[in-house]
Amino acid sequence: MRHLLSVDDVTGDELLGLLDRADELKAERAARLRAQESLVGDELRGRSVALLFEKPSLRTRASFEVGVHELGGKALPMWDSEVGLGRRETIEDTGAVLGRYVHAIVIRTFGQDDLERLAAAAGVPVVNALTDHEHPCQALADLQTFREVHGGFDGRVLTYIGDGNNVAHSLLLAGAKAGLSIRIAHPEGYGPDESVVARAQQLAAQTGAEVTTTTDPRAASEGAHALYTDVWASMGQESEAAERARRFAPFQLTPALLSAAADDAVVLHCLPAHRGEEIAAEVIDSDRARIFDQAENRLHAQKALLATLLP
């Protein structure tokens, strides 16, 4: 594994290995906290990691910056106003320059093609911290959280309800590689990219998982072991918010929808959440929700990723 631009950059074994390492790092951190020991290790001692953000970030910036520090490295956060990716100079030039300074680049940007151009020029590992097409780091934390609750993936189902967006794409690929069946329930016209669905179905055929898409959220929720949702209008789609609210209203994650899932089903959300829109307040605040565990696991999964990319 040279980069993580897409979930498809890792094999199924590599994916499970990252989850195992994330679990180890989480347990190690908890033990150090109990013992009141330093949380700083030496996996990235003497290493620097650039954190480049073209979009707003709370969880991603905090988890990566803290994660680099706890691995013993130095994080260098930079915002779009400082870098001007593709405007002040070519994307390739930015990648080449940063690659001479740092040992890895984490970037949150818009186009998947811009990410790939940067990675091709950088000469160091590049991590996708979210593009319009994929959110692989989120999928790592999602699978870590699901496995913590249910113990594994075989015979299990995760249902994602809402927009067939970057989060849905990465879930499809990650679930298929791990052997976790993924159902996507979306309004007509808002489904995931057909090429991603086809690739996930190809992968699922090798692991015994199933990949399905539907416009019926109730049917997709039947017997599922996790119900997952996301905001209806992602960053850059603010002008579509009113129309999306109308089209997505029947896809709100409600107590009634949760009642169709398995008795041990949990609720997931990648955050930020809009209570009363994509998810009912009583659902996100219920004891079925594992949303803040999921947010915490961004830290552990990303530490595992960086420790793997920068051995």
N, C-alpha and C positions, 0 to 999 in steps of 0.2 A: 504494500500500500504506500503510494507516493504522496497522494493528495486525498482529501475527502471533498470532492466537488458534488458528488451524488452518492446516495446509498449504494448505487450499483458499482461504485469503486471498490467495495469490499466483497469478499466471498462470504458465504454463509458461516463458515468456520471462523473467519476473521471477525464477523459481526458478533458471534457468540463469545469470542475471546475478549472483545472490547467490553461486553456486558459483564463478563466474569471479572475483568480487571477493575471495572467501575464499582462492582460490589466490594472488592477487596479494599479499594481506596476509601470507600464510604465507611466500612467497618474500621479501618485504620484511623480515620479522622475522628470517628466517634470515641474510639479508645483513647486517643490523645486528648480529646476534650475532657473525658472523665478523669484522666490523670493530670489534667492541667499542664500538659506538655505543649511545646511548640508545634504548630501545625505545618511548619515549613520543612519540606523534605529536600532532597538533592537531585531528583530526577532531571530537572532542567537547570541545574547549577551552571552558571556562566552562559546561559542561553537567553536570547531576547525574542519576543513574539510581538509583531505589529498587529494591532486591532484596528481595522479600517471600517468605518461605518458611514454608509451613504443614507441610511434610514435610522429613525429613532430606535433606541434600544434601552431596555432596563435589565431584564433577566440575562440576555446574551452578553452585554458588556460586563455586568457585575460578576457573572459566573466565570467568564473567561479571565477577567482581570484577577479575581481572587484565586482562580485555579492556577494560573501561571505563577502567581506569588507563592502558593502553597507547594508547588512543585520545585520551588527554589529559583525560578527564572524572573525575568524582568518583562513586564507588559508595557507596550507603547501604544496607548489609545490615540487615534486620530479621527477627526470628523471630516465630513465632505467639504466643509468651508475651508479647511486647511489643505486638502489634497486636490479637490476638483477633478476627480477621476475622469479621464478622457477629455477634459476641457483645457486644463493648464498645459498638459502634454499628453502624449498618447498613453493608452492603458499599458502597452508593452514597455514604454519607458519607465512608467511608475513601478511596474513589477520588477524590472531589471535593477532599478535603483534600490528599492527596498530589499531585494534579494542580496545586495551587497552589504546591507547593514544588519539584517536580522536573520534568525534561524528558521522562522516560519511566519506566515501571514494568515490572519483570520479576517475574513471580509464579509460584510453584509452589504449587498448591492441589489440592483434591480434585475438586470439581464443575466441569464445563465451564460450567454456567449461572452459577456464582459469578464465574468469570473474565469472562464476557460482561457481567454486571452491573457489575463494576468498570470494565471498559473503556468502557462506555456513559456512565459518570459522570465519568471521570477527565479528559477533555479533552486528554490527551497519549497518545502511543503506548504500547500495552501489549503485552508479549511473554509468550506461554505458555511457561513453563519446565518444564512437565509438569502435566497434569491426569489424572484417571482415564480420560479419553477420548482424549487426544492428547499427543504429545511431539514437536512440529514441529522444535524446535532439534536434537534428536537425529537426525531424518531428514535435516536439512541436512548434518550431519557424516557421516552414513552414505553419502550420495550423493557427497560430496566424496571420501571414502576410496575408494569403489568406482571412481570415475572416475580417481583417481590410479593405481590398479592396472591397470585395463582400458582406459583411454583414452577411454571413451565409454559410451553406454548402448544404442545401437541393436543389436538382435539378442542382447542379453545378458539373463541371468536371475539374479535374487536370490531365494533360497528362505529363508523365515523358518520356523523350526520351534519350536512351543511354544504358549504362550497367545496367543489373539487379543486382545491388550491394546492399551494406548495406543500403544506402540511399533509394533505391527503396523498399527494404523490409519494412523498418519502415514507409514509405509513404503508402504502401499498407495496413498495419495494422491500422495506425492512421486514414487514410481516411475512411476505412470501419467502424471503430468504431464511427466516427463523422458524418457519413452519407454523406460523400463526395465521389463521384465516381472517381475512379482512373483507368487510362489507362497507360499501360507500352508498349512503342514501342522500340524494341531492335533488333540488328542483330541476325541472326540465330546462335544459340549456346551460346548466351550471355544473356539469359533470367533470370529472378529471380528464386529462389528456388521454385520448384513446391509445396512443403509443405507449404510455406509461402503464395503462391497464393491461395491454397485451403483453408487455414485458413482465409484469407482475404475475400474470396467469402462466406464462412460460416458466417462471421461477417456481411458482406454487406447485406445478406439476411434478417438480423434482423433489419437493419437500413434503408433499401430502397435504398442503394447505389448500384453501379455496379462496378465490377472489371473485367477488360479485359486485355489481353496481345496480342501483334501483332508484326509482322515484317514490318509493313507498317506505317512509321512515318506520312505520309500525312493523311491517314485515321484516325489515332489516334488523330491528331490535329484538325480535323474538329469540329468546334463549341466549343472547349474547352475554359475554363475560365482562365486557366493558363497553360503555357508551361514551363517545368522544365527540366534542364539538369545538368550533372555532368561531371567531367573529364573522359576521356576514359580509362586511366590507373591509378588505385588507388595506394595508398602507398603499396609497396610490389610487385607491378606488373610492375615495371620499365622495366624488361627484355622483356615484351610483348608489349611495347609501339609502336614499328614500325608496328607489325602485327595488333594491335588494331586500329591504325590510318588508315590502309588500309580498314579494315572491317567496321569501324564506319563512314567513310567519308560520306556516304549517309544519315547519321543521324545527321548531323550538324544542329543546330538550326539557321535557316536563316530567312531573311525577308519574303521569299516566303512561308516558313512553317508557320510563324506567321500570314500571311495573311489568312490562312485557319481557324484560331481560331476565337473565338467570337470577336466582335468589342471591348468589354471591357476586353479582355484577357490581363494578365500581364505575364511578364517573370521572372522566378525564377532560381537561381543557388546557390548551397550551398557553393561555393568558396573553394579553389582558382580556378579561371577561366583561361583558355588558349584561349585568343582571337584568332580567326581564326582557331581553332580546333573544339571543341565541340559546340562552339557558335561563330557566326559572331560578329565582333567588333561593327558593327552598331546596332546590336540587344541589346547587353549588355549595350551599351552606350545610348540607346534610352529612350524616356520618358515612354515607356511601362514597363521598367525594375523596379522591386521592390527588387532588389538583396541586396542593402545595408540596406534597411528597414529590410529585412529578416535576415541579419547578426546582426543588432542591436537587433532584437527580441530574439536572443540566450540569451542575458543578462537577459531580463525580464522573459522569459519562465523558465530559469534555476533558477532564484531567486524564482519564484513561486514553482518550484519543491522542492528546498531545504527547503523553509518555510513550505511546506506540510509534507515532510519527517521528519523534526526536529521541531515539534510544541513546 
